Amino acid sequence: MLDTMSSVQDHRRLLGHTVWSIRKKAGMTQEDLAGKSGLSTVFISRVERGVESPSVDSLVKIAGALQVKVADLVAEK
């Protein structure tokens, strides 16, 4: 069970780093991304830090705001 939890946390951190990286490359602040996605700045921050696991609906909103596909956010690199 511990390995599964560690794996989930790793994936959450990877997703957060990917969102952060794409946002930075787009020249957006967390506030910009929050405004374009309709999500809160606090939520965006929590996702980027790997603290929060976004729902599919939230991932769709984030991807749309960043102008990428959801697959681009969750693909393992």
N, CA, C and O atoms as a Tripos MOL2 file, in Angstrom:
@<TRIPOS>MOLECULE
protein
  308   307    77     0     0
PROTEIN
NO_CHARGES

@<TRIPOS>ATOM
      1 N           0.8320   -1.2040    0.0000 N.3       1 MET1
      2 CA          0.0000    0.0000    0.0000 C.3       1 MET1
      3 C           0.8680    1.2560    0.0000 C.2       1 MET1
      4 O           0.5380    2.2410   -0.6610 O.2       1 MET1
      5 N           1.9670    1.2240    0.7330 N.am      2 LEU2
      6 CA          2.8540    2.3770    0.8010 C.3       2 LEU2
      7 C           3.4270    2.7100   -0.5700 C.2       2 LEU2
      8 O           3.5310    3.8820   -0.9330 O.2       2 LEU2
      9 N           3.8020    1.6740   -1.3420 N.am      3 ASP3
     10 CA          4.3330    1.9120   -2.6810 C.3       3 ASP3
     11 C           3.3010    2.5790   -3.5760 C.2       3 ASP3
     12 O           3.6440    3.4370   -4.3890 O.2       3 ASP3
     13 N           2.0430    2.1920   -3.4320 N.am      4 THR4
     14 CA          0.9760    2.7970   -4.2250 C.3       4 THR4
     15 C           0.8300    4.2730   -3.8730 C.2       4 THR4
     16 O           0.6920    5.1110   -4.7630 O.2       4 THR4
     17 N           0.8580    4.5960   -2.5840 N.am      5 MET5
     18 CA          0.7370    5.9910   -2.1560 C.3       5 MET5
     19 C           1.9170    6.8070   -2.6610 C.2       5 MET5
     20 O           1.7440    7.9400   -3.1120 O.2       5 MET5
     21 N           3.1030    6.2420   -2.5890 N.am      6 SER6
     22 CA          4.2920    6.9280   -3.0730 C.3       6 SER6
     23 C           4.1790    7.1840   -4.5690 C.2       6 SER6
     24 O           4.5560    8.2530   -5.0470 O.2       6 SER6
     25 N           3.6720    6.2260   -5.2950 N.am      7 SER7
     26 CA          3.4950    6.3540   -6.7340 C.3       7 SER7
     27 C           2.4900    7.4610   -7.0590 C.2       7 SER7
     28 O           2.7090    8.2570   -7.9720 O.2       7 SER7
     29 N           1.4010    7.5060   -6.3140 N.am      8 VAL8
     30 CA          0.3920    8.5530   -6.5230 C.3       8 VAL8
     31 C           1.0040    9.9190   -6.2650 C.2       8 VAL8
     32 O           0.7870   10.8550   -7.0350 O.2       8 VAL8
     33 N           1.7610   10.0370   -5.1950 N.am      9 GLN9
     34 CA          2.3970   11.3140   -4.8770 C.3       9 GLN9
     35 C           3.3970   11.7080   -5.9600 C.2       9 GLN9
     36 O           3.5000   12.8830   -6.3150 O.2       9 GLN9
     37 N           4.1310   10.7330   -6.4820 N.am     10 ASP10
     38 CA          5.0840   11.0130   -7.5610 C.3      10 ASP10
     39 C           4.3630   11.5330   -8.7950 C.2      10 ASP10
     40 O           4.8160   12.4860   -9.4290 O.2      10 ASP10
     41 N           3.2470   10.9110   -9.1330 N.am     11 HIS11
     42 CA          2.4850   11.3400  -10.3030 C.3      11 HIS11
     43 C           1.8850   12.7290  -10.0980 C.2      11 HIS11
     44 O           1.8250   13.5370  -11.0250 O.2      11 HIS11
     45 N           1.4460   12.9900   -8.8730 N.am     12 ARG12
     46 CA          0.8970   14.3170   -8.5660 C.3      12 ARG12
     47 C           1.9800   15.3760   -8.7070 C.2      12 ARG12
     48 O           1.7270   16.4560   -9.2390 O.2      12 ARG12
     49 N           3.1870   15.0730   -8.2330 N.am     13 ARG13
     50 CA          4.3050   16.0240   -8.3550 C.3      13 ARG13
     51 C           4.6950   16.2290   -9.8180 C.2      13 ARG13
     52 O           4.9810   17.3510  -10.2370 O.2      13 ARG13
     53 N           4.7050   15.1470  -10.5870 N.am     14 LEU14
     54 CA          5.0360   15.2460  -12.0100 C.3      14 LEU14
     55 C           4.0070   16.0990  -12.7460 C.2      14 LEU14
     56 O           4.3700   16.9460  -13.5620 O.2      14 LEU14
     57 N           2.7430   15.8820  -12.4630 N.am     15 LEU15
     58 CA          1.6820   16.6930  -13.0720 C.3      15 LEU15
     59 C           1.8790   18.1590  -12.7010 C.2      15 LEU15
     60 O           1.8060   19.0370  -13.5610 O.2      15 LEU15
     61 N           2.1290   18.4190  -11.4250 N.am     16 GLY16
     62 CA          2.3180   19.7900  -10.9690 C.3      16 GLY16
     63 C           3.4890   20.4580  -11.6580 C.2      16 GLY16
     64 O           3.3970   21.6150  -12.0690 O.2      16 GLY16
     65 N           4.5860   19.7370  -11.7860 N.am     17 HIS17
     66 CA          5.7540   20.3000  -12.4620 C.3      17 HIS17
     67 C           5.4480   20.5820  -13.9350 C.2      17 HIS17
     68 O           5.8870   21.5910  -14.4870 O.2      17 HIS17
     69 N           4.6970   19.6860  -14.5580 N.am     18 THR18
     70 CA          4.3400   19.8810  -15.9700 C.3      18 THR18
     71 C           3.4640   21.1170  -16.1400 C.2      18 THR18
     72 O           3.7050   21.9220  -17.0400 O.2      18 THR18
     73 N           2.4580   21.2810  -15.2960 N.am     19 VAL19
     74 CA          1.5970   22.4640  -15.3610 C.3      19 VAL19
     75 C           2.4460   23.7200  -15.1580 C.2      19 VAL19
     76 O           2.3230   24.6870  -15.9090 O.2      19 VAL19
     77 N           3.3050   23.6970  -14.1400 N.am     20 TRP20
     78 CA          4.1790   24.8490  -13.8520 C.3      20 TRP20
     79 C           5.0450   25.1780  -15.0590 C.2      20 TRP20
     80 O           5.1420   26.3380  -15.4590 O.2      20 TRP20
     81 N           5.6760   24.1590  -15.6400 N.am     21 SER21
     82 CA          6.5900   24.3630  -16.7690 C.3      21 SER21
     83 C           5.8760   24.9480  -17.9850 C.2      21 SER21
     84 O           6.3630   25.8970  -18.5990 O.2      21 SER21
     85 N           4.7330   24.3870  -18.3280 N.am     22 ILE22
     86 CA          3.9760   24.8840  -19.4860 C.3      22 ILE22
     87 C           3.4930   26.3070  -19.2220 C.2      22 ILE22
     88 O           3.5280   27.1560  -20.1120 O.2      22 ILE22
     89 N           3.0410   26.5620  -17.9910 N.am     23 ARG23
     90 CA          2.5660   27.9090  -17.6390 C.3      23 ARG23
     91 C           3.6930   28.9220  -17.7720 C.2      23 ARG23
     92 O           3.4970   30.0030  -18.3270 O.2      23 ARG23
     93 N           4.8800   28.5760  -17.2620 N.am     24 LYS24
     94 CA          6.0260   29.4830  -17.3390 C.3      24 LYS24
     95 C           6.4210   29.7490  -18.7930 C.2      24 LYS24
     96 O           6.6810   30.8920  -19.1710 O.2      24 LYS24
     97 N           6.4650   28.6890  -19.6070 N.am     25 LYS25
     98 CA          6.8180   28.8410  -21.0220 C.3      25 LYS25
     99 C           5.8140   29.7220  -21.7510 C.2      25 LYS25
    100 O           6.1610   30.4060  -22.7140 O.2      25 LYS25
    101 N           4.5680   29.7020  -21.2890 N.am     26 ALA26
    102 CA          3.5250   30.5360  -21.8900 C.3      26 ALA26
    103 C           3.5830   31.9730  -21.3800 C.2      26 ALA26
    104 O           2.8410   32.8340  -21.8520 O.2      26 ALA26
    105 N           4.4630   32.2270  -20.4170 N.am     27 GLY27
    106 CA          4.5900   33.5770  -19.8670 C.3      27 GLY27
    107 C           3.4130   33.9690  -18.9900 C.2      27 GLY27
    108 O           3.0900   35.1500  -18.8650 O.2      27 GLY27
    109 N           2.7780   32.9850  -18.3870 N.am     28 MET28
    110 CA          1.6000   33.2330  -17.5560 C.3      28 MET28
    111 C           1.9630   33.1570  -16.0730 C.2      28 MET28
    112 O           2.8530   32.4050  -15.6750 O.2      28 MET28
    113 N           1.2710   33.9360  -15.2780 N.am     29 THR29
    114 CA          1.3640   33.8230  -13.8260 C.3      29 THR29
    115 C           0.2990   32.8310  -13.3610 C.2      29 THR29
    116 O          -0.5710   32.4290  -14.1340 O.2      29 THR29
    117 N           0.3800   32.4490  -12.1030 N.am     30 GLN30
    118 CA         -0.6870   31.6060  -11.5510 C.3      30 GLN30
    119 C          -2.0200   32.3390  -11.6060 C.2      30 GLN30
    120 O          -3.0640   31.7250  -11.8280 O.2      30 GLN30
    121 N          -1.9850   33.6330  -11.4060 N.am     31 GLU31
    122 CA         -3.2090   34.4300  -11.4710 C.3      31 GLU31
    123 C          -3.7940   34.4020  -12.8780 C.2      31 GLU31
    124 O          -5.0090   34.2950  -13.0460 O.2      31 GLU31
    125 N          -2.9210   34.4980  -13.8990 N.am     32 ASP32
    126 CA         -3.3850   34.4180  -15.2850 C.3      32 ASP32
    127 C          -4.0600   33.0760  -15.5520 C.2      32 ASP32
    128 O          -5.1530   33.0140  -16.1150 O.2      32 ASP32
    129 N          -3.3850   32.0000  -15.1370 N.am     33 LEU33
    130 CA         -3.9280   30.6650  -15.3650 C.3      33 LEU33
    131 C          -5.2400   30.4730  -14.6150 C.2      33 LEU33
    132 O          -6.1880   29.8940  -15.1460 O.2      33 LEU33
    133 N          -5.2880   30.9510  -13.4030 N.am     34 ALA34
    134 CA         -6.5270   30.8520  -12.6260 C.3      34 ALA34
    135 C          -7.6660   31.5850  -13.3250 C.2      34 ALA34
    136 O          -8.7710   31.0570  -13.4470 O.2      34 ALA34
    137 N          -7.3940   32.7890  -13.7780 N.am     35 GLY35
    138 CA         -8.4250   33.5740  -14.4530 C.3      35 GLY35
    139 C          -8.9110   32.9280  -15.7340 C.2      35 GLY35
    140 O         -10.1120   32.9030  -16.0030 O.2      35 GLY35
    141 N          -7.9930   32.4090  -16.5220 N.am     36 LYS36
    142 CA         -8.3670   31.7920  -17.8020 C.3      36 LYS36
    143 C          -9.0490   30.4440  -17.6210 C.2      36 LYS36
    144 O          -9.8460   30.0300  -18.4640 O.2      36 LYS36
    145 N          -8.7420   29.7610  -16.5310 N.am     37 SER37
    146 CA         -9.3160   28.4310  -16.3130 C.3      37 SER37
    147 C         -10.5880   28.4640  -15.4660 C.2      37 SER37
    148 O         -11.3380   27.4890  -15.4280 O.2      37 SER37
    149 N         -10.8250   29.5820  -14.7900 N.am     38 GLY38
    150 CA        -11.9870   29.6710  -13.9070 C.3      38 GLY38
    151 C         -11.7590   28.9580  -12.5720 C.2      38 GLY38
    152 O         -12.7060   28.6690  -11.8410 O.2      38 GLY38
    153 N         -10.4980   28.6800  -12.2690 N.am     39 LEU39
    154 CA        -10.1460   28.0300  -11.0110 C.3      39 LEU39
    155 C          -9.4330   29.0460  -10.1170 C.2      39 LEU39
    156 O          -8.9890   30.0910  -10.5940 O.2      39 LEU39
    157 N          -9.3240   28.7460   -8.8440 N.am     40 SER40
    158 CA         -8.6930   29.7080   -7.9350 C.3      40 SER40
    159 C          -7.1730   29.6420   -8.0170 C.2      40 SER40
    160 O          -6.5990   28.6130   -8.3760 O.2      40 SER40
    161 N          -6.5460   30.7380   -7.6850 N.am     41 THR41
    162 CA         -5.0920   30.8060   -7.6410 C.3      41 THR41
    163 C          -4.5520   29.8270   -6.6040 C.2      41 THR41
    164 O          -3.5250   29.1870   -6.8290 O.2      41 THR41
    165 N          -5.2300   29.7100   -5.4860 N.am     42 VAL42
    166 CA         -4.8100   28.7700   -4.4400 C.3      42 VAL42
    167 C          -4.8250   27.3410   -4.9890 C.2      42 VAL42
    168 O          -3.9020   26.5660   -4.7380 O.2      42 VAL42
    169 N          -5.8750   26.9980   -5.7350 N.am     43 PHE43
    170 CA         -5.9680   25.6570   -6.3080 C.3      43 PHE43
    171 C          -4.8340   25.4140   -7.3040 C.2      43 PHE43
    172 O          -4.2010   24.3590   -7.2730 O.2      43 PHE43
    173 N          -4.5740   26.3760   -8.1800 N.am     44 ILE44
    174 CA         -3.4820   26.2450   -9.1620 C.3      44 ILE44
    175 C          -2.1610   26.0350   -8.4250 C.2      44 ILE44
    176 O          -1.3690   25.1770   -8.8130 O.2      44 ILE44
    177 N          -1.9190   26.7940   -7.3880 N.am     45 SER45
    178 CA         -0.7010   26.6570   -6.5980 C.3      45 SER45
    179 C          -0.5940   25.2590   -5.9970 C.2      45 SER45
    180 O           0.4760   24.6510   -6.0230 O.2      45 SER45
    181 N          -1.6860   24.7550   -5.4640 N.am     46 ARG46
    182 CA         -1.6860   23.4260   -4.8440 C.3      46 ARG46
    183 C          -1.4360   22.3350   -5.8840 C.2      46 ARG46
    184 O          -0.7440   21.3560   -5.6030 O.2      46 ARG46
    185 N          -1.9920   22.4980   -7.0710 N.am     47 VAL47
    186 CA         -1.7530   21.5290   -8.1470 C.3      47 VAL47
    187 C          -0.2770   21.5530   -8.5340 C.2      47 VAL47
    188 O           0.3560   20.5030   -8.6500 O.2      47 VAL47
    189 N           0.2640   22.7440   -8.7320 N.am     48 GLU48
    190 CA          1.6620   22.8690   -9.1560 C.3      48 GLU48
    191 C           2.6370   22.3200   -8.1080 C.2      48 GLU48
    192 O           3.7060   21.8220   -8.4590 O.2      48 GLU48
    193 N           2.2790   22.4070   -6.8460 N.am     49 ARG49
    194 CA          3.1450   21.8910   -5.7840 C.3      49 ARG49
    195 C           2.9340   20.3990   -5.5380 C.2      49 ARG49
    196 O           3.6320   19.7990   -4.7210 O.2      49 ARG49
    197 N           1.9750   19.8000   -6.2430 N.am     50 GLY50
    198 CA          1.7100   18.3780   -6.0790 C.3      50 GLY50
    199 C           0.9360   18.0460   -4.8270 C.2      50 GLY50
    200 O           0.9320   16.9000   -4.3780 O.2      50 GLY50
    201 N           0.2760   19.0470   -4.2590 N.am     51 VAL51
    202 CA         -0.5030   18.8590   -3.0410 C.3      51 VAL51
    203 C          -1.9300   18.4220   -3.3760 C.2      51 VAL51
    204 O          -2.5500   17.6700   -2.6240 O.2      51 VAL51
    205 N          -2.4290   18.8880   -4.4840 N.am     52 GLU52
    206 CA         -3.8230   18.6670   -4.8880 C.3      52 GLU52
    207 C          -3.8700   17.7750   -6.1220 C.2      52 GLU52
    208 O          -3.0650   17.9240   -7.0420 O.2      52 GLU52
    209 N          -4.8200   16.8470   -6.1300 N.am     53 SER53
    210 CA         -5.0830   16.0270   -7.3120 C.3      53 SER53
    211 C          -6.3090   16.6020   -8.0120 C.2      53 SER53
    212 O          -7.4260   16.4570   -7.5160 O.2      53 SER53
    213 N          -6.1150   17.2490   -9.1490 N.am     54 PRO54
    214 CA         -7.2560   17.8660   -9.8220 C.3      54 PRO54
    215 C          -8.1840   16.8260  -10.4270 C.2      54 PRO54
    216 O          -7.7500   15.7470  -10.8300 O.2      54 PRO54
    217 N          -9.4510   17.1590  -10.4860 N.am     55 SER55
    218 CA        -10.4280   16.3060  -11.1590 C.3      55 SER55
    219 C         -10.1990   16.3800  -12.6600 C.2      55 SER55
    220 O          -9.4530   17.2320  -13.1430 O.2      55 SER55
    221 N         -10.8380   15.4930  -13.3850 N.am     56 VAL56
    222 CA        -10.7430   15.5230  -14.8500 C.3      56 VAL56
    223 C         -11.2780   16.8550  -15.3570 C.2      56 VAL56
    224 O         -10.6960   17.4500  -16.2640 O.2      56 VAL56
    225 N         -12.3720   17.3250  -14.7880 N.am     57 ASP57
    226 CA        -12.9410   18.6090  -15.2130 C.3      57 ASP57
    227 C         -11.9340   19.7480  -15.0210 C.2      57 ASP57
    228 O         -11.7960   20.6130  -15.8860 O.2      57 ASP57
    229 N         -11.2400   19.7420  -13.8910 N.am     58 SER58
    230 CA        -10.2390   20.7840  -13.6380 C.3      58 SER58
    231 C          -9.0620   20.6510  -14.5940 C.2      58 SER58
    232 O          -8.5340   21.6580  -15.0660 O.2      58 SER58
    233 N          -8.6460   19.4240  -14.8850 N.am     59 LEU59
    234 CA         -7.5640   19.2240  -15.8560 C.3      59 LEU59
    235 C          -7.9460   19.7670  -17.2280 C.2      59 LEU59
    236 O          -7.1240   20.3770  -17.9110 O.2      59 LEU59
    237 N          -9.1840   19.5470  -17.6240 N.am     60 VAL60
    238 CA         -9.6660   20.0650  -18.9100 C.3      60 VAL60
    239 C          -9.6080   21.5920  -18.9090 C.2      60 VAL60
    240 O          -9.1990   22.1980  -19.8990 O.2      60 VAL60
    241 N         -10.0100   22.2090  -17.8130 N.am     61 LYS61
    242 CA         -9.9660   23.6720  -17.7130 C.3      61 LYS61
    243 C          -8.5310   24.1930  -17.7570 C.2      61 LYS61
    244 O          -8.2440   25.1840  -18.4280 O.2      61 LYS61
    245 N          -7.6330   23.5190  -17.0380 N.am     62 ILE62
    246 CA         -6.2290   23.9410  -17.0240 C.3      62 ILE62
    247 C          -5.6200   23.7840  -18.4120 C.2      62 ILE62
    248 O          -4.9470   24.6860  -18.9100 O.2      62 ILE62
    249 N          -5.8620   22.6330  -19.0300 N.am     63 ALA63
    250 CA         -5.3230   22.3920  -20.3770 C.3      63 ALA63
    251 C          -5.8530   23.4260  -21.3640 C.2      63 ALA63
    252 O          -5.0940   23.9450  -22.1820 O.2      63 ALA63
    253 N          -7.1320   23.7240  -21.2960 N.am     64 GLY64
    254 CA         -7.7210   24.7250  -22.1960 C.3      64 GLY64
    255 C          -7.0900   26.0970  -22.0050 C.2      64 GLY64
    256 O          -6.7920   26.7940  -22.9750 O.2      64 GLY64
    257 N          -6.8890   26.4750  -20.7570 N.am     65 ALA65
    258 CA         -6.2840   27.7760  -20.4580 C.3      65 ALA65
    259 C          -4.8370   27.8380  -20.9430 C.2      65 ALA65
    260 O          -4.3560   28.8960  -21.3490 O.2      65 ALA65
    261 N          -4.1480   26.6960  -20.8990 N.am     66 LEU66
    262 CA         -2.7500   26.6460  -21.3530 C.3      66 LEU66
    263 C          -2.6370   26.3500  -22.8500 C.2      66 LEU66
    264 O          -1.5450   26.3650  -23.4190 O.2      66 LEU66
    265 N          -3.7740   26.0840  -23.4680 N.am     67 GLN67
    266 CA         -3.8490   25.7670  -24.9000 C.3      67 GLN67
    267 C          -3.0340   24.5200  -25.2520 C.2      67 GLN67
    268 O          -2.2980   24.4930  -26.2380 O.2      67 GLN67
    269 N          -3.1890   23.4900  -24.4150 N.am     68 VAL68
    270 CA         -2.5690   22.1900  -24.6610 C.3      68 VAL68
    271 C          -3.6430   21.1180  -24.4750 C.2      68 VAL68
    272 O          -4.7490   21.4110  -24.0220 O.2      68 VAL68
    273 N          -3.3140   19.8940  -24.8210 N.am     69 LYS69
    274 CA         -4.2250   18.7740  -24.6040 C.3      69 LYS69
    275 C          -4.0310   18.2510  -23.1810 C.2      69 LYS69
    276 O          -2.9520   18.3780  -22.6030 O.2      69 LYS69
    277 N          -5.0780   17.6680  -22.6310 N.am     70 VAL70
    278 CA         -4.9770   17.0540  -21.3060 C.3      70 VAL70
    279 C          -3.8510   16.0200  -21.3250 C.2      70 VAL70
    280 O          -3.1070   15.8970  -20.3530 O.2      70 VAL70
    281 N          -3.7250   15.2840  -22.4170 N.am     71 ALA71
    282 CA         -2.6680   14.2730  -22.5280 C.3      71 ALA71
    283 C          -1.2850   14.8820  -22.3510 C.2      71 ALA71
    284 O          -0.3820   14.2230  -21.8360 O.2      71 ALA71
    285 N          -1.1060   16.1380  -22.7750 N.am     72 ASP72
    286 CA          0.1840   16.8040  -22.6030 C.3      72 ASP72
    287 C           0.5120   17.0350  -21.1200 C.2      72 ASP72
    288 O           1.6800   17.1150  -20.7390 O.2      72 ASP72
    289 N          -0.5330   17.1410  -20.2930 N.am     73 LEU73
    290 CA         -0.3260   17.3860  -18.8620 C.3      73 LEU73
    291 C          -0.0430   16.1000  -18.1040 C.2      73 LEU73
    292 O           0.6550   16.1250  -17.0900 O.2      73 LEU73
    293 N          -0.5690   14.9780  -18.5770 N.am     74 VAL74
    294 CA         -0.4620   13.7400  -17.8110 C.3      74 VAL74
    295 C           0.4920   12.7140  -18.4130 C.2      74 VAL74
    296 O           0.7390   11.6730  -17.8050 O.2      74 VAL74
    297 N           1.0290   12.9920  -19.5900 N.am     75 ALA75
    298 CA          1.9520   12.0440  -20.2180 C.3      75 ALA75
    299 C           3.2320   11.9400  -19.4030 C.2      75 ALA75
    300 O           3.7970   12.9490  -18.9800 O.2      75 ALA75
    301 N           3.6800   10.7140  -19.1900 N.am     76 GLU76
    302 CA          4.9390   10.5090  -18.4820 C.3      76 GLU76
    303 C           6.0800   10.8420  -19.4190 C.2      76 GLU76
    304 O           6.0750   10.4810  -20.5960 O.2      76 GLU76
    305 N           7.0480   11.5320  -18.8720 N.am     77 LYS77
    306 CA          8.1880   11.9560  -19.6980 C.3      77 LYS77
    307 C           9.4450   11.2960  -19.2390 C.2      77 LYS77
    308 O          10.5090   11.5290  -19.8120 O.2      77 LYS77
@<TRIPOS>BOND
     1     1     2 1
     2     2     3 1
     3     3     4 2
     4     3     5 am
     5     5     6 1
     6     6     7 1
     7     7     8 2
     8     7     9 am
     9     9    10 1
    10    10    11 1
    11    11    12 2
    12    11    13 am
    13    13    14 1
    14    14    15 1
    15    15    16 2
    16    15    17 am
    17    17    18 1
    18    18    19 1
    19    19    20 2
    20    19    21 am
    21    21    22 1
    22    22    23 1
    23    23    24 2
    24    23    25 am
    25    25    26 1
    26    26    27 1
    27    27    28 2
    28    27    29 am
    29    29    30 1
    30    30    31 1
    31    31    32 2
    32    31    33 am
    33    33    34 1
    34    34    35 1
    35    35    36 2
    36    35    37 am
    37    37    38 1
    38    38    39 1
    39    39    40 2
    40    39    41 am
    41    41    42 1
    42    42    43 1
    43    43    44 2
    44    43    45 am
    45    45    46 1
    46    46    47 1
    47    47    48 2
    48    47    49 am
    49    49    50 1
    50    50    51 1
    51    51    52 2
    52    51    53 am
    53    53    54 1
    54    54    55 1
    55    55    56 2
    56    55    57 am
    57    57    58 1
    58    58    59 1
    59    59    60 2
    60    59    61 am
    61    61    62 1
    62    62    63 1
    63    63    64 2
    64    63    65 am
    65    65    66 1
    66    66    67 1
    67    67    68 2
    68    67    69 am
    69    69    70 1
    70    70    71 1
    71    71    72 2
    72    71    73 am
    73    73    74 1
    74    74    75 1
    75    75    76 2
    76    75    77 am
    77    77    78 1
    78    78    79 1
    79    79    80 2
    80    79    81 am
    81    81    82 1
    82    82    83 1
    83    83    84 2
    84    83    85 am
    85    85    86 1
    86    86    87 1
    87    87    88 2
    88    87    89 am
    89    89    90 1
    90    90    91 1
    91    91    92 2
    92    91    93 am
    93    93    94 1
    94    94    95 1
    95    95    96 2
    96    95    97 am
    97    97    98 1
    98    98    99 1
    99    99   100 2
   100    99   101 am
   101   101   102 1
   102   102   103 1
   103   103   104 2
   104   103   105 am
   105   105   106 1
   106   106   107 1
   107   107   108 2
   108   107   109 am
   109   109   110 1
   110   110   111 1
   111   111   112 2
   112   111   113 am
   113   113   114 1
   114   114   115 1
   115   115   116 2
   116   115   117 am
   117   117   118 1
   118   118   119 1
   119   119   120 2
   120   119   121 am
   121   121   122 1
   122   122   123 1
   123   123   124 2
   124   123   125 am
   125   125   126 1
   126   126   127 1
   127   127   128 2
   128   127   129 am
   129   129   130 1
   130   130   131 1
   131   131   132 2
   132   131   133 am
   133   133   134 1
   134   134   135 1
   135   135   136 2
   136   135   137 am
   137   137   138 1
   138   138   139 1
   139   139   140 2
   140   139   141 am
   141   141   142 1
   142   142   143 1
   143   143   144 2
   144   143   145 am
   145   145   146 1
   146   146   147 1
   147   147   148 2
   148   147   149 am
   149   149   150 1
   150   150   151 1
   151   151   152 2
   152   151   153 am
   153   153   154 1
   154   154   155 1
   155   155   156 2
   156   155   157 am
   157   157   158 1
   158   158   159 1
   159   159   160 2
   160   159   161 am
   161   161   162 1
   162   162   163 1
   163   163   164 2
   164   163   165 am
   165   165   166 1
   166   166   167 1
   167   167   168 2
   168   167   169 am
   169   169   170 1
   170   170   171 1
   171   171   172 2
   172   171   173 am
   173   173   174 1
   174   174   175 1
   175   175   176 2
   176   175   177 am
   177   177   178 1
   178   178   179 1
   179   179   180 2
   180   179   181 am
   181   181   182 1
   182   182   183 1
   183   183   184 2
   184   183   185 am
   185   185   186 1
   186   186   187 1
   187   187   188 2
   188   187   189 am
   189   189   190 1
   190   190   191 1
   191   191   192 2
   192   191   193 am
   193   193   194 1
   194   194   195 1
   195   195   196 2
   196   195   197 am
   197   197   198 1
   198   198   199 1
   199   199   200 2
   200   199   201 am
   201   201   202 1
   202   202   203 1
   203   203   204 2
   204   203   205 am
   205   205   206 1
   206   206   207 1
   207   207   208 2
   208   207   209 am
   209   209   210 1
   210   210   211 1
   211   211   212 2
   212   211   213 am
   213   213   214 1
   214   214   215 1
   215   215   216 2
   216   215   217 am
   217   217   218 1
   218   218   219 1
   219   219   220 2
   220   219   221 am
   221   221   222 1
   222   222   223 1
   223   223   224 2
   224   223   225 am
   225   225   226 1
   226   226   227 1
   227   227   228 2
   228   227   229 am
   229   229   230 1
   230   230   231 1
   231   231   232 2
   232   231   233 am
   233   233   234 1
   234   234   235 1
   235   235   236 2
   236   235   237 am
   237   237   238 1
   238   238   239 1
   239   239   240 2
   240   239   241 am
   241   241   242 1
   242   242   243 1
   243   243   244 2
   244   243   245 am
   245   245   246 1
   246   246   247 1
   247   247   248 2
   248   247   249 am
   249   249   250 1
   250   250   251 1
   251   251   252 2
   252   251   253 am
   253   253   254 1
   254   254   255 1
   255   255   256 2
   256   255   257 am
   257   257   258 1
   258   258   259 1
   259   259   260 2
   260   259   261 am
   261   261   262 1
   262   262   263 1
   263   263   264 2
   264   263   265 am
   265   265   266 1
   266   266   267 1
   267   267   268 2
   268   267   269 am
   269   269   270 1
   270   270   271 1
   271   271   272 2
   272   271   273 am
   273   273   274 1
   274   274   275 1
   275   275   276 2
   276   275   277 am
   277   277   278 1
   278   278   279 1
   279   279   280 2
   280   279   281 am
   281   281   282 1
   282   282   283 1
   283   283   284 2
   284   283   285 am
   285   285   286 1
   286   286   287 1
   287   287   288 2
   288   287   289 am
   289   289   290 1
   290   290   291 1
   291   291   292 2
   292   291   293 am
   293   293   294 1
   294   294   295 1
   295   295   296 2
   296   295   297 am
   297   297   298 1
   298   298   299 1
   299   299   300 2
   300   299   301 am
   301   301   302 1
   302   302   303 1
   303   303   304 2
   304   303   305 am
   305   305   306 1
   306   306   307 1
   307   307   308 2
@<TRIPOS>SUBSTRUCTURE
     1 MET1         2 RESIDUE 1 A MET
     2 LEU2         6 RESIDUE 1 A LEU
     3 ASP3        10 RESIDUE 1 A ASP
     4 THR4        14 RESIDUE 1 A THR
     5 MET5        18 RESIDUE 1 A MET
     6 SER6        22 RESIDUE 1 A SER
     7 SER7        26 RESIDUE 1 A SER
     8 VAL8        30 RESIDUE 1 A VAL
     9 GLN9        34 RESIDUE 1 A GLN
    10 ASP10       38 RESIDUE 1 A ASP
    11 HIS11       42 RESIDUE 1 A HIS
    12 ARG12       46 RESIDUE 1 A ARG
    13 ARG13       50 RESIDUE 1 A ARG
    14 LEU14       54 RESIDUE 1 A LEU
    15 LEU15       58 RESIDUE 1 A LEU
    16 GLY16       62 RESIDUE 1 A GLY
    17 HIS17       66 RESIDUE 1 A HIS
    18 THR18       70 RESIDUE 1 A THR
    19 VAL19       74 RESIDUE 1 A VAL
    20 TRP20       78 RESIDUE 1 A TRP
    21 SER21       82 RESIDUE 1 A SER
    22 ILE22       86 RESIDUE 1 A ILE
    23 ARG23       90 RESIDUE 1 A ARG
    24 LYS24       94 RESIDUE 1 A LYS
    25 LYS25       98 RESIDUE 1 A LYS
    26 ALA26      102 RESIDUE 1 A ALA
    27 GLY27      106 RESIDUE 1 A GLY
    28 MET28      110 RESIDUE 1 A MET
    29 THR29      114 RESIDUE 1 A THR
    30 GLN30      118 RESIDUE 1 A GLN
    31 GLU31      122 RESIDUE 1 A GLU
    32 ASP32      126 RESIDUE 1 A ASP
    33 LEU33      130 RESIDUE 1 A LEU
    34 ALA34      134 RESIDUE 1 A ALA
    35 GLY35      138 RESIDUE 1 A GLY
    36 LYS36      142 RESIDUE 1 A LYS
    37 SER37      146 RESIDUE 1 A SER
    38 GLY38      150 RESIDUE 1 A GLY
    39 LEU39      154 RESIDUE 1 A LEU
    40 SER40      158 RESIDUE 1 A SER
    41 THR41      162 RESIDUE 1 A THR
    42 VAL42      166 RESIDUE 1 A VAL
    43 PHE43      170 RESIDUE 1 A PHE
    44 ILE44      174 RESIDUE 1 A ILE
    45 SER45      178 RESIDUE 1 A SER
    46 ARG46      182 RESIDUE 1 A ARG
    47 VAL47      186 RESIDUE 1 A VAL
    48 GLU48      190 RESIDUE 1 A GLU
    49 ARG49      194 RESIDUE 1 A ARG
    50 GLY50      198 RESIDUE 1 A GLY
    51 VAL51      202 RESIDUE 1 A VAL
    52 GLU52      206 RESIDUE 1 A GLU
    53 SER53      210 RESIDUE 1 A SER
    54 PRO54      214 RESIDUE 1 A PRO
    55 SER55      218 RESIDUE 1 A SER
    56 VAL56      222 RESIDUE 1 A VAL
    57 ASP57      226 RESIDUE 1 A ASP
    58 SER58      230 RESIDUE 1 A SER
    59 LEU59      234 RESIDUE 1 A LEU
    60 VAL60      238 RESIDUE 1 A VAL
    61 LYS61      242 RESIDUE 1 A LYS
    62 ILE62      246 RESIDUE 1 A ILE
    63 ALA63      250 RESIDUE 1 A ALA
    64 GLY64      254 RESIDUE 1 A GLY
    65 ALA65      258 RESIDUE 1 A ALA
    66 LEU66      262 RESIDUE 1 A LEU
    67 GLN67      266 RESIDUE 1 A GLN
    68 VAL68      270 RESIDUE 1 A VAL
    69 LYS69      274 RESIDUE 1 A LYS
    70 VAL70      278 RESIDUE 1 A VAL
    71 ALA71      282 RESIDUE 1 A ALA
    72 ASP72      286 RESIDUE 1 A ASP
    73 LEU73      290 RESIDUE 1 A LEU
    74 VAL74      294 RESIDUE 1 A VAL
    75 ALA75      298 RESIDUE 1 A ALA
    76 GLU76      302 RESIDUE 1 A GLU
    77 LYS77      306 RESIDUE 1 A LYS
